[in-house]
């Protein structure tokens, strides 16, 4: 539909019809036949409001969504179709590793492919938009939603933000088959709640916000994200959903975002709880003035906007601009011509968990796994040793992450199933213990088991595990969090392994110290006690549909681990937030001054994390040469190249992530000790070498100076190139402007 036609449609709509377009309700208000379940509901909607809402969230499935759309269009005055939205975070039915794990791949191209698969499956299921990517920068592992982010680094997150948006939407028109709209979230700063407690206040300086937290949102906007979602938190003590400066000035004006802006669940009404709105009417006024187009699951807009317009408390133009953005999105998706877009039961059967999609899920899971420790025990031999697989995750199906809302859990491949697919002779399996402790805050978990049931079986589970461990040459222990221990509203003050699992580990260790730990989790954990004793630790995150097969591939050397941590693993929870790009202080700590008291340090633990950002081992070894610079000076219009020669000096073909970091030695404000500015993932055969070259330009040196201008400053810089954020492989250059 041409823009003129959209404007004609807008002018012909009644005030009530316009307001209805701004309301989003859940699919559970509709029965399987696609009709209303009734007017009374927990949010207080009237039947007419649900009937005429402009968008629906949470539903999926071609048959259901086609029926809802069909019934809706019968009574819609101007035949404006519904928008169907849902959280497709790491897959629709083919489930990929959680986003934090995807960040560990350092492979945006592969992640873009996964997002495109998610889009195809979602589109076939009748969906038009996913609430993804979540590009919030995360540095506090206590926060449960770190599992939805790609990590602690602005540059890496920006790369993945672009990849995911382009994977979902493509680079052509949204109406193309198999494409869905993306919605970047949560704008802004949601990943830095105080104390790591979900929904809590965020305190960021404007410089920190702009330099570190906003770049990934900007990357998603630049990639063309069709929508954005507000965050629950406050910034500068103003809730984001009512923050005019944040949404209109920064997002829309500075970033040039022209898409649809949606609140998070009930976030407009929560302006009352924040203490900035007296009631729903005032909350509605604040949100519409800030530029929020869609009210997710409250009656703030539908119950108050008409009154606000009629009493001249808001201009009708505010309403019109929001409605027009929604109509434009529906038009870009081609819904006026085809309200059902790609919804097809036949294509659901063809696409869901097809062989091609499973293959990508397996590949992505393999590349996401991070080998944290290995004393030579890995890879395992397939037949000449007795191997006991002991731990609660050995047969756990819930390895998708909590946001895999359309997954069929029984379709996930467990570790035990993956091992059995190899048809090995000398393997045994035992659960060993339950998943959680009595004080975990979780009474019942995924498979309806609970702590009491695990406790009743504890002795029998332990005895069987010890028996198997004594008889084995090697014990592989799948340990870690269950999925619902990370995600929204899953903040944890302690990020240790559950005590019941550590007790099992210690008892197994006494009878057989040849232990390989396979770690399942949605966040970095504090695992020093485990890592000190285990001979190997393989971080597998929550790996998705093909998890068991992918883990098996890595354990037995059919694939070589190549993941690098996208978020630092703390030595102790007392360090968090902990991240590599910290700042020097006036009394910086260095190892050779560890006995000096009056430095920035802890008395009882190191400053450094247990495993830093960018860290990850391989079954082979790589040498990285000293850095070769094309010149020692960089001009404003020029570029400088930095090269290293990477050689595989081990016995396995493997992939290495070569990482480039820059340090600004002196500036008008304090600068991070180093910042990631580039990376390249390469594969080398034994004995093979490759030159990796990075181009350094003036724009890579920019920051917000003492006057809050985004500029570069002349001076000395250091380049670091290596295989993690702690590399000391360094060369210096001067930026002369």
C-alpha positions as CSV (number, residue, x, y, z in Angstrom):
1,X,0.0,0.0,0.0
2,X,1.3,3.5,-0.9
3,X,2.1,6.0,1.9
4,X,-0.8,8.2,0.6
5,X,-3.2,5.3,1.0
6,X,-2.0,4.7,4.6
7,X,-2.5,8.4,5.4
8,X,-6.0,8.2,3.9
9,X,-6.7,5.2,6.0
10,X,-5.5,6.9,9.1
11,X,-7.6,10.0,8.5
12,X,-10.7,7.8,8.0
13,X,-10.2,5.9,11.3
14,X,-12.3,6.9,14.3
15,X,-10.5,7.9,17.5
16,X,-11.6,4.6,19.2
17,X,-10.2,2.6,16.3
18,X,-6.9,4.4,16.5
19,X,-6.6,3.7,20.2
20,X,-7.4,0.1,19.6
21,X,-4.3,-0.2,17.3
22,X,-2.1,0.7,20.2
23,X,-3.3,-2.2,22.4
24,X,-1.5,-5.5,22.5
25,X,-3.1,-8.5,24.3
26,X,-2.1,-12.1,24.8
27,X,-3.2,-14.9,22.6
28,X,-4.7,-16.7,25.6
29,X,-7.7,-14.5,25.3
30,X,-8.6,-16.5,22.3
31,X,-9.8,-20.1,22.2
32,X,-8.3,-22.7,19.8
33,X,-11.0,-21.7,17.3
34,X,-9.7,-18.2,17.4
35,X,-12.6,-16.6,19.3
36,X,-12.6,-14.6,22.5
37,X,-12.6,-16.5,25.7
38,X,-14.6,-13.8,27.5
39,X,-14.5,-10.2,28.6
40,X,-13.3,-10.6,32.1
41,X,-9.7,-11.1,32.7
42,X,-6.8,-10.3,35.0
43,X,-5.8,-7.2,33.2
44,X,-9.3,-5.7,33.2
45,X,-9.9,-5.5,29.5
46,X,-13.4,-5.1,28.1
47,X,-14.5,-7.6,25.4
48,X,-14.5,-4.9,22.7
49,X,-11.0,-3.9,23.6
50,X,-9.7,-7.4,23.1
51,X,-11.8,-7.8,20.0
52,X,-10.3,-4.8,18.4
53,X,-6.7,-4.8,19.7
54,X,-4.1,-4.1,17.0
55,X,-1.6,-6.8,18.0
56,X,-1.4,-10.1,19.8
57,X,1.6,-11.7,21.6
58,X,2.6,-15.1,22.8
59,X,0.6,-17.3,20.4
60,X,2.1,-19.5,17.7
61,X,0.9,-22.1,15.2
62,X,-0.4,-21.5,11.7
63,X,-3.9,-23.0,12.3
64,X,-4.5,-20.9,15.5
65,X,-3.2,-17.6,14.2
66,X,-4.9,-17.9,10.8
67,X,-8.2,-18.5,12.6
68,X,-7.7,-15.6,15.0
69,X,-6.8,-13.4,12.0
70,X,-9.8,-14.6,10.0
71,X,-12.3,-13.9,12.8
72,X,-10.6,-10.5,13.5
73,X,-10.9,-9.4,9.9
74,X,-14.6,-10.1,9.7
75,X,-15.4,-7.3,12.1
76,X,-12.4,-4.9,11.7
77,X,-13.9,-1.7,10.3
78,X,-11.1,-0.9,7.9
79,X,-9.8,-4.4,7.4
80,X,-6.6,-3.6,9.2
81,X,-4.9,-7.0,10.0
82,X,-3.5,-8.0,13.4
83,X,0.2,-8.2,14.1
84,X,1.3,-11.4,15.8
85,X,4.4,-11.2,18.0
86,X,6.2,-13.6,20.3
87,X,9.5,-14.2,22.1
88,X,11.6,-16.2,19.6
89,X,14.9,-15.8,21.5
90,X,16.9,-18.8,20.4
91,X,14.7,-20.6,18.1
92,X,11.1,-21.5,17.4
93,X,11.0,-25.3,17.2
94,X,14.6,-25.8,16.2
95,X,16.3,-24.5,19.4
96,X,19.7,-23.1,19.2
97,X,22.0,-22.4,22.2
98,X,21.0,-19.4,24.4
99,X,22.2,-16.0,23.2
100,X,25.0,-15.9,25.8
101,X,26.4,-19.1,24.2
102,X,25.9,-17.7,20.7
103,X,28.1,-14.8,21.8
104,X,30.8,-17.3,22.7
105,X,31.0,-18.5,19.1
106,X,32.5,-15.2,17.9
107,X,30.9,-16.2,14.7
108,X,28.2,-13.6,13.6
109,X,27.7,-15.2,10.2
110,X,26.6,-18.5,11.9
111,X,24.4,-16.7,14.3
112,X,22.8,-14.8,11.4
113,X,22.0,-18.1,9.8
114,X,20.4,-19.4,13.0
115,X,18.3,-16.3,13.2
116,X,17.2,-16.8,9.6
117,X,16.1,-20.3,10.4
118,X,14.2,-19.0,13.4
119,X,12.5,-16.5,11.1
120,X,11.5,-19.2,8.6
121,X,10.0,-21.4,11.2
122,X,8.2,-18.5,13.0
123,X,6.8,-17.2,9.8
124,X,5.4,-20.6,8.9
125,X,3.8,-20.7,12.3
126,X,2.0,-17.4,11.5
127,X,4.2,-15.0,13.4
128,X,5.2,-11.5,12.2
129,X,7.7,-10.2,14.8
130,X,10.1,-11.5,17.4
131,X,11.0,-9.7,20.6
132,X,14.7,-10.2,19.7
133,X,17.6,-9.4,19.7
134,X,18.2,-8.5,23.3
135,X,21.3,-6.4,23.0
136,X,21.6,-5.3,26.7
137,X,25.2,-5.2,27.8
138,X,25.7,-7.6,30.8
139,X,28.4,-7.6,33.4
140,X,26.7,-8.9,36.5
141,X,26.2,-12.7,36.5
142,X,23.8,-12.5,39.3
143,X,21.2,-11.1,36.9
144,X,19.3,-14.0,35.4
145,X,18.7,-12.4,32.0
146,X,22.4,-12.4,31.1
147,X,21.4,-15.6,29.3
148,X,19.6,-13.5,26.7
149,X,22.5,-11.2,25.9
150,X,25.6,-12.0,23.8
151,X,27.8,-10.7,26.6
152,X,29.9,-8.0,28.3
153,X,31.5,-6.2,25.4
154,X,29.9,-3.3,23.3
155,X,31.7,-4.2,20.1
156,X,30.9,-7.9,20.2
157,X,27.3,-7.2,21.1
158,X,27.1,-4.8,18.2
159,X,28.3,-7.4,15.8
160,X,25.7,-9.9,17.0
161,X,22.9,-7.3,17.1
162,X,23.5,-6.6,13.4
163,X,23.7,-10.3,12.6
164,X,20.5,-11.2,14.3
165,X,18.5,-8.3,12.9
166,X,19.6,-9.2,9.4
167,X,19.0,-12.9,10.0
168,X,15.4,-12.3,11.0
169,X,14.6,-9.6,8.5
170,X,16.9,-10.2,5.7
171,X,18.4,-7.3,3.7
172,X,15.4,-7.0,1.3
173,X,11.8,-6.3,2.0
174,X,10.0,-7.6,5.2
175,X,7.2,-8.9,3.1
176,X,9.5,-11.5,1.6
177,X,8.7,-15.1,2.5
178,X,10.3,-16.5,5.5
179,X,11.2,-13.1,7.0
180,X,9.9,-11.6,10.3
181,X,10.4,-8.2,11.9
182,X,12.9,-7.9,14.7
183,X,12.5,-5.9,17.9
184,X,15.6,-4.7,19.7
185,X,15.4,-4.7,23.4
186,X,15.4,-3.4,26.1
187,X,15.9,0.3,25.6
188,X,18.0,1.2,27.5
189,X,20.5,-0.1,30.1
190,X,18.4,-2.9,31.4
191,X,21.4,-5.1,31.7
192,X,22.9,-3.1,34.6
193,X,20.4,-3.5,37.5
194,X,21.8,-2.6,40.9
195,X,22.7,-5.7,42.9
196,X,22.0,-7.9,39.8
197,X,18.4,-7.9,40.9
198,X,15.8,-8.0,38.1
199,X,13.7,-4.9,37.5
200,X,15.9,-2.9,39.8
201,X,17.2,0.7,39.4
202,X,20.0,1.3,37.0
203,X,22.6,4.0,37.8
204,X,24.9,4.8,34.8
205,X,26.7,8.0,34.0
206,X,25.8,9.4,30.6
207,X,29.3,8.8,29.4
208,X,29.1,5.1,30.4
209,X,25.6,4.8,28.9
210,X,26.7,6.3,25.6
211,X,30.1,4.6,25.2
212,X,29.3,1.1,26.4
213,X,25.5,0.5,26.6
214,X,24.1,2.3,23.6
215,X,26.4,1.0,20.8
216,X,24.6,-2.4,20.4
217,X,21.2,-0.7,20.3
218,X,22.5,1.6,17.6
219,X,23.9,-1.3,15.6
220,X,20.5,-2.9,15.7
221,X,18.8,0.3,14.6
222,X,21.4,0.8,11.8
223,X,20.7,-2.8,10.6
224,X,17.1,-1.8,10.2
225,X,15.3,-3.3,13.2
226,X,11.6,-2.7,12.6
227,X,10.7,-2.3,16.3
228,X,12.2,-1.6,19.7
229,X,11.0,-2.4,23.2
230,X,11.4,-0.2,26.3
231,X,13.1,-1.4,29.4
232,X,11.6,-1.9,32.9
233,X,14.3,0.1,34.7
234,X,14.9,3.7,35.4
235,X,17.8,5.7,33.9
236,X,18.7,9.0,35.6
237,X,15.8,8.0,37.9
238,X,13.3,8.2,35.1
239,X,11.5,5.0,34.1
240,X,12.4,4.2,30.5
241,X,8.8,3.8,29.4
242,X,8.1,7.5,30.3
243,X,11.5,8.9,29.5
244,X,11.1,11.4,26.7
245,X,14.8,12.3,26.4
246,X,15.7,8.6,26.1
247,X,13.0,7.6,23.6
248,X,12.4,10.7,21.5
249,X,15.8,12.4,21.7
250,X,18.3,9.6,21.8
251,X,16.5,6.7,20.1
252,X,14.4,8.5,17.5
253,X,16.4,11.7,16.8
254,X,20.0,10.8,17.5
255,X,19.8,7.1,16.4
256,X,17.2,7.9,13.6
257,X,15.0,5.0,14.7
258,X,11.7,5.3,12.8
259,X,10.1,2.0,13.7
260,X,7.5,0.9,16.2
261,X,8.2,1.3,19.9
262,X,6.5,-1.1,22.2
263,X,6.4,-1.2,26.0
264,X,7.6,-4.3,27.8
265,X,4.9,-6.3,29.7
266,X,2.7,-3.8,31.6
267,X,5.6,-1.3,31.8
268,X,3.3,1.7,31.2
269,X,1.2,0.8,34.2
270,X,4.4,0.3,36.2
271,X,5.1,4.0,35.9
272,X,2.6,4.2,38.9
273,X,4.8,1.8,40.9
274,X,7.9,3.8,40.1
275,X,6.2,6.8,41.6
276,X,6.2,9.1,38.6
277,X,2.5,8.6,37.7
278,X,-0.5,9.1,40.0
279,X,-2.8,6.7,38.0
280,X,-3.3,5.0,34.7
281,X,-4.3,8.2,33.0
282,X,-1.1,10.0,33.9
283,X,0.9,6.9,33.0
284,X,-0.7,6.8,29.6
285,X,0.0,10.5,29.0
286,X,3.7,10.1,30.0
287,X,4.2,7.1,27.8
288,X,2.5,8.5,24.7
289,X,4.4,11.8,25.1
290,X,7.6,9.8,25.3
291,X,6.7,8.1,22.0
292,X,5.7,4.6,23.1
293,X,3.4,3.3,20.3
294,X,2.1,0.0,21.7
295,X,0.8,-0.7,25.2
296,X,1.6,-4.3,26.1
297,X,-1.1,-5.9,28.3
298,X,-2.5,-2.9,30.3
299,X,-5.6,-0.8,30.0
300,X,-3.6,2.5,30.3
301,X,-4.0,3.5,26.6
302,X,-7.3,1.9,25.8
303,X,-8.9,3.2,29.0
304,X,-7.5,6.7,29.0
305,X,-6.3,8.1,25.7
306,X,-9.7,9.1,24.4
307,X,-10.3,11.1,27.5
308,X,-6.9,12.7,27.3
309,X,-7.5,13.7,23.7
310,X,-11.0,15.0,24.3
311,X,-9.8,17.1,27.3
312,X,-6.9,18.5,25.3
313,X,-4.4,17.0,27.7
314,X,-2.5,15.4,24.7
315,X,-2.5,16.3,21.1
316,X,-4.3,13.9,18.7
317,X,-1.1,14.2,16.6
318,X,0.7,12.1,19.2
319,X,-1.8,9.3,18.7
320,X,-1.7,9.6,14.9
321,X,2.1,9.3,14.7
322,X,2.0,6.1,16.7
323,X,-0.9,4.6,14.7
324,X,0.9,5.5,11.5
325,X,4.1,3.7,12.6
326,X,2.0,0.6,13.3
327,X,0.2,0.7,10.0
328,X,3.5,1.2,8.2
329,X,4.9,-1.9,9.9
330,X,1.9,-4.0,8.9
331,X,2.3,-2.6,5.4
332,X,6.0,-3.5,5.2
333,X,5.1,-7.0,6.2
334,X,2.6,-7.2,3.4
335,X,-0.3,-7.9,5.7
336,X,-2.8,-5.6,3.9
337,X,-2.5,-7.8,0.8
338,X,-2.1,-11.1,2.7
339,X,-3.1,-10.9,6.4
340,X,-1.8,-14.5,7.0
341,X,1.6,-13.8,5.4
342,X,3.5,-17.1,5.5
343,X,1.3,-19.1,7.9
344,X,1.2,-22.6,6.6
345,X,0.5,-25.9,8.3
346,X,2.2,-27.7,5.5
347,X,5.4,-25.6,5.8
348,X,5.4,-26.1,9.5
349,X,5.7,-29.8,9.0
350,X,8.4,-29.3,6.4
351,X,10.5,-26.9,8.3
352,X,10.2,-27.6,12.0
353,X,13.3,-29.5,13.2
354,X,14.2,-30.5,9.6
355,X,17.5,-32.1,9.0
356,X,19.0,-28.9,7.6
357,X,17.9,-26.9,10.7
358,X,19.1,-29.5,13.1
359,X,22.5,-29.6,11.4
360,X,22.9,-25.8,12.0
361,X,21.7,-26.2,15.6
362,X,24.4,-28.8,16.1
363,X,27.1,-26.7,14.5
364,X,26.2,-23.6,16.5
365,X,26.1,-25.6,19.7
366,X,29.6,-27.0,19.0
367,X,31.0,-23.6,18.3
368,X,29.5,-22.1,21.4
369,X,31.1,-24.6,23.8
370,X,34.1,-23.3,25.7
371,X,36.9,-25.5,27.0
372,X,37.8,-23.9,30.3
373,X,40.3,-26.5,31.5
374,X,42.0,-29.6,30.0
375,X,45.0,-31.4,31.3
376,X,45.1,-33.8,28.4
377,X,42.2,-36.0,29.4
378,X,40.1,-34.7,26.5
379,X,39.2,-35.7,23.9
380,X,38.0,-39.1,25.1
381,X,38.6,-42.3,23.3
382,X,35.5,-44.0,22.1
383,X,36.3,-47.6,23.0
384,X,39.4,-48.4,25.0
385,X,38.2,-46.9,28.4
386,X,35.3,-47.4,30.7
387,X,33.5,-44.1,31.0
388,X,30.8,-43.3,33.7
389,X,28.5,-40.4,33.0
390,X,27.4,-39.3,36.4
391,X,25.3,-36.2,37.2
392,X,21.8,-34.8,37.2
393,X,22.0,-33.4,33.7
394,X,22.9,-36.8,32.2
395,X,19.3,-37.3,30.9
396,X,17.9,-33.8,31.3
397,X,15.7,-32.7,28.4
398,X,15.4,-29.1,29.6
399,X,18.5,-27.8,27.9
400,X,16.8,-25.1,25.7
401,X,16.6,-22.1,28.0
402,X,13.4,-20.7,29.5
403,X,12.6,-18.5,26.5
404,X,12.2,-21.5,24.2
405,X,8.5,-21.2,24.6
406,X,7.5,-23.1,21.5
407,X,10.0,-25.9,21.9
408,X,8.8,-29.5,22.5
409,X,11.2,-30.5,25.2
410,X,11.0,-34.2,24.3
411,X,12.6,-33.4,21.0
412,X,15.8,-32.2,22.6
413,X,18.7,-34.6,22.5
414,X,20.0,-35.3,26.0
415,X,23.7,-36.0,26.7
416,X,22.8,-39.7,27.4
417,X,21.0,-39.9,24.1
418,X,23.9,-38.3,22.3
419,X,26.4,-40.8,23.8
420,X,24.1,-43.7,23.0
421,X,24.0,-42.6,19.4
422,X,27.7,-43.5,19.2
423,X,27.0,-47.2,20.2
424,X,29.9,-47.3,22.6
425,X,30.6,-50.5,24.6
426,X,32.0,-49.3,27.9
427,X,29.7,-46.5,29.1
428,X,27.3,-46.3,32.0
429,X,24.9,-43.6,33.2
430,X,23.8,-42.4,36.6
431,X,22.0,-39.4,37.9
432,X,23.9,-39.3,41.2
433,X,21.8,-36.6,42.9
434,X,19.0,-34.0,42.4
435,X,19.4,-30.7,40.7
436,X,18.7,-28.2,43.4
437,X,19.1,-27.5,47.1
438,X,16.3,-27.0,49.6
439,X,17.1,-23.2,49.8
440,X,17.3,-22.7,46.0
441,X,14.1,-20.6,45.9
442,X,12.6,-23.2,43.5
443,X,9.9,-25.6,44.9
444,X,9.1,-27.4,41.7
445,X,11.0,-27.6,38.4
446,X,10.5,-28.5,34.8
447,X,9.5,-32.1,34.9
448,X,7.4,-31.7,38.0
449,X,10.0,-33.2,40.2
450,X,10.9,-31.4,43.4
451,X,13.5,-31.2,46.1
452,X,11.6,-33.6,48.4
453,X,11.4,-36.3,45.7
454,X,15.1,-36.0,45.0
455,X,15.8,-36.2,48.7
456,X,13.9,-39.4,49.1
457,X,16.0,-41.0,46.3
458,X,19.3,-39.4,47.4
459,X,20.9,-42.4,49.0
460,X,20.1,-44.8,46.2
461,X,21.2,-42.3,43.6
462,X,24.6,-41.8,45.4
463,X,25.3,-45.5,45.9
464,X,24.8,-46.2,42.2
465,X,26.9,-43.3,41.2
466,X,29.8,-44.3,43.5
467,X,29.6,-47.9,42.2
468,X,29.9,-46.7,38.6
469,X,32.7,-44.2,39.4
470,X,34.9,-46.9,41.1
471,X,34.6,-49.2,38.1
472,X,35.3,-46.5,35.5
473,X,38.6,-45.2,34.0
474,X,37.0,-41.7,33.5
475,X,34.0,-40.0,35.0
476,X,32.1,-37.4,33.0
477,X,30.0,-35.3,35.3
478,X,27.2,-33.2,33.7
479,X,26.5,-30.5,36.4
480,X,25.1,-27.0,36.6
481,X,21.9,-25.0,36.7
482,X,18.5,-26.1,35.5
483,X,17.0,-23.8,32.9
484,X,14.6,-22.0,35.3
485,X,17.5,-20.8,37.5
486,X,18.4,-18.3,34.8
487,X,16.2,-16.0,32.7
488,X,13.7,-13.3,33.7
489,X,13.0,-12.9,37.4
490,X,15.8,-15.4,38.2
491,X,18.4,-13.3,39.9
492,X,20.7,-15.2,42.3
493,X,22.8,-13.8,45.1
494,X,24.9,-16.9,45.0
495,X,26.1,-18.2,41.7
496,X,27.8,-21.3,43.0
497,X,26.8,-24.8,41.8
498,X,24.0,-26.2,44.0
499,X,25.5,-27.8,47.1
500,X,23.9,-31.1,46.4
501,X,25.8,-31.2,43.1
502,X,29.1,-30.1,44.7
503,X,28.7,-32.8,47.4
504,X,28.3,-35.4,44.7
505,X,31.4,-34.1,42.9
506,X,33.5,-34.3,46.1
507,X,32.3,-37.8,46.8
508,X,33.0,-39.0,43.3
509,X,36.4,-37.3,43.3
510,X,37.4,-39.3,46.4
511,X,36.9,-42.6,44.5
512,X,37.9,-41.5,41.0
513,X,39.7,-38.1,40.4
514,X,39.7,-38.6,36.6
515,X,36.8,-36.2,36.2
516,X,35.6,-34.3,33.2
517,X,32.9,-31.7,34.1
518,X,30.3,-30.8,31.5
519,X,28.8,-27.5,32.7
520,X,25.2,-26.6,31.9
521,X,24.2,-23.0,32.8
522,X,22.6,-19.8,31.7
523,X,25.1,-17.5,33.3
524,X,28.8,-17.5,34.4
525,X,29.1,-19.5,37.7
526,X,31.7,-19.4,40.5
527,X,33.4,-22.7,39.9
528,X,36.9,-22.4,41.4
529,X,36.5,-25.3,43.8
530,X,35.3,-27.5,40.9
531,X,38.0,-26.3,38.4
532,X,40.8,-26.8,40.9
533,X,40.0,-30.6,41.1
534,X,38.4,-31.5,37.8
535,X,40.9,-32.6,35.1
536,X,38.7,-30.8,32.4
537,X,35.8,-28.4,32.4
538,X,33.7,-28.0,29.2
539,X,31.2,-25.1,29.3
540,X,28.2,-26.1,27.2
541,X,25.6,-23.5,28.4
542,X,22.0,-24.4,27.5
543,X,22.7,-25.9,24.1
544,X,19.3,-26.5,22.6
545,X,17.8,-29.2,20.4
546,X,21.0,-30.8,19.4
547,X,22.8,-30.4,22.7
548,X,23.5,-34.0,23.4
549,X,24.9,-34.7,20.0
550,X,27.0,-31.6,20.0
551,X,28.5,-32.3,23.4
552,X,29.3,-35.9,22.3
553,X,31.0,-34.6,19.2
554,X,33.3,-32.4,21.4
555,X,33.9,-34.9,24.2
556,X,35.1,-37.5,21.7
557,X,37.1,-35.2,19.5
558,X,34.8,-35.4,16.5
559,X,34.7,-31.7,16.8
560,X,37.3,-29.4,18.3
561,X,36.0,-26.8,20.8
562,X,36.5,-23.2,19.6
563,X,34.2,-21.1,21.8
564,X,35.5,-18.1,23.7
565,X,33.8,-16.6,26.8
566,X,31.6,-13.7,25.9
567,X,31.3,-12.9,29.6
568,X,33.9,-13.3,32.3
569,X,33.6,-16.0,34.9
570,X,34.2,-14.5,38.3
571,X,36.7,-15.9,40.8
572,X,34.1,-15.1,43.5
573,X,30.7,-13.5,43.4
574,X,32.2,-10.7,45.5
575,X,33.9,-9.4,42.3
576,X,30.7,-8.8,40.2
577,X,30.2,-6.9,38.2
578,X,33.6,-8.0,36.7
579,X,34.7,-7.4,33.1
580,X,37.9,-7.1,31.2
581,X,37.5,-3.5,30.0
582,X,37.8,-2.0,33.5
583,X,39.6,1.3,34.3
584,X,42.9,2.1,35.9
585,X,42.5,3.7,39.3
586,X,44.8,6.1,41.1
587,X,46.3,3.1,42.9
588,X,46.1,0.3,40.3
589,X,47.0,-3.2,41.5
590,X,49.7,-5.2,39.7
591,X,50.9,-8.7,40.6
592,X,54.4,-7.6,41.5
593,X,53.0,-5.3,44.2
594,X,50.6,-7.9,45.7
595,X,52.0,-7.4,49.2
596,X,51.4,-3.6,49.1
597,X,48.3,-2.8,51.1
598,X,47.0,0.5,49.9
599,X,46.1,-0.5,46.3
600,X,42.8,-1.2,44.6
601,X,42.5,-4.9,45.5
602,X,40.7,-7.4,47.8
603,X,42.5,-8.8,50.8
604,X,41.1,-12.3,50.3
605,X,40.8,-12.9,46.5
606,X,42.5,-11.8,43.3
607,X,41.1,-8.9,41.2
608,X,41.1,-10.9,38.0
609,X,38.2,-13.2,37.1
610,X,38.8,-17.0,37.1
611,X,38.3,-17.0,33.4
612,X,38.4,-13.7,31.4
613,X,36.4,-12.5,28.4
614,X,37.7,-14.0,25.2
615,X,39.2,-17.1,26.9
616,X,38.8,-20.6,25.6
617,X,41.1,-23.6,25.0
618,X,41.3,-26.0,22.1
619,X,42.5,-29.6,21.6
620,X,45.3,-28.1,19.5
621,X,47.7,-25.3,20.2
622,X,48.2,-22.0,18.3
623,X,51.2,-19.7,18.2
624,X,50.6,-16.0,17.5
625,X,53.6,-14.0,16.3
626,X,54.6,-10.6,17.5
627,X,52.6,-7.7,15.9
628,X,53.8,-6.2,12.7
629,X,52.6,-2.6,12.1
630,X,52.5,-1.0,8.6
631,X,53.6,2.3,10.3
632,X,53.9,3.8,13.7
633,X,51.7,6.8,13.1
634,X,48.0,7.1,12.3
635,X,46.4,10.1,10.7
636,X,42.8,11.2,10.8
637,X,42.1,10.2,7.2
638,X,44.6,7.3,7.0
639,X,44.7,3.7,8.3
640,X,47.3,1.5,10.0
641,X,47.4,-2.2,9.6
642,X,48.4,-4.6,12.3
643,X,49.3,-8.2,11.4
644,X,50.1,-11.4,13.2
645,X,51.0,-14.8,11.9
646,X,48.9,-17.6,13.5
647,X,50.1,-21.2,13.3
648,X,48.6,-24.4,14.4
649,X,51.4,-26.1,16.3
650,X,49.3,-29.0,17.7
651,X,48.0,-32.2,16.4
652,X,44.3,-31.4,15.6
653,X,42.6,-29.2,13.1
654,X,41.1,-26.3,15.0
655,X,39.6,-22.9,15.0
656,X,41.1,-19.9,16.8
657,X,39.6,-16.5,17.5
658,X,42.3,-13.8,16.9
659,X,41.3,-10.8,19.0
660,X,42.4,-7.1,18.5
661,X,42.3,-4.8,21.5
662,X,43.2,-1.1,21.7
663,X,44.3,1.0,24.7
664,X,44.2,4.8,24.8
665,X,47.3,5.6,27.0
666,X,46.2,9.1,27.9
667,X,43.0,11.1,27.3
668,X,41.0,14.0,28.7
669,X,38.9,11.4,30.7
670,X,39.9,8.0,32.1
671,X,39.7,5.3,29.5
672,X,39.4,1.5,29.8
673,X,42.6,-0.6,30.1
674,X,41.7,-2.0,26.7
675,X,38.7,-2.5,24.3
676,X,37.9,-5.1,21.8
677,X,37.9,-3.5,18.3
678,X,38.1,-6.5,16.0
679,X,38.3,-10.3,15.8
680,X,38.6,-13.0,13.2
681,X,37.9,-16.7,13.5
682,X,40.1,-18.9,11.4
683,X,40.5,-22.6,10.9
684,X,44.0,-24.2,10.6
685,X,45.2,-27.7,10.0
686,X,48.2,-29.0,12.0
687,X,51.3,-27.1,10.8
688,X,49.3,-24.6,8.8
689,X,49.7,-20.9,9.4
690,X,47.9,-17.8,8.3
691,X,48.5,-14.0,8.5
692,X,45.6,-12.2,10.1
693,X,45.5,-8.4,9.4
694,X,43.4,-5.8,11.1
695,X,42.9,-2.2,9.8
696,X,42.9,0.5,12.4
697,X,41.2,3.8,11.6
698,X,40.5,7.0,13.4
699,X,36.9,6.1,14.1
700,X,38.0,3.2,16.3
701,X,39.7,5.7,18.6
702,X,36.6,7.9,19.3
703,X,35.1,8.3,22.7
704,X,33.1,10.9,24.7
705,X,35.7,13.5,25.8
706,X,35.6,15.8,28.8
707,X,33.1,18.0,27.1
708,X,30.9,15.0,26.0
709,X,31.9,15.4,22.4
710,X,32.4,12.1,20.5
711,X,35.9,12.6,19.2
712,X,39.4,11.1,18.9
713,X,42.3,12.7,20.7
714,X,45.9,12.7,19.5
715,X,48.3,10.7,21.6
716,X,49.8,7.3,22.3
717,X,48.0,4.0,21.8
718,X,48.7,0.3,22.4
719,X,47.6,-2.5,20.2
720,X,47.1,-6.0,21.7
721,X,46.5,-9.0,19.5
722,X,46.1,-12.5,21.0
723,X,43.6,-15.2,21.8
724,X,41.9,-13.7,24.9
725,X,41.4,-10.3,26.6
726,X,44.5,-10.7,28.8
727,X,47.1,-11.1,26.0
728,X,50.3,-9.2,26.4
729,X,51.3,-9.3,22.8
730,X,51.6,-5.6,22.2
731,X,52.8,-2.9,19.9
732,X,52.5,0.9,20.2
733,X,51.5,3.7,17.7
734,X,50.8,7.4,17.8
735,X,47.7,9.1,16.5
736,X,48.8,12.4,15.1
737,X,45.4,13.6,13.9
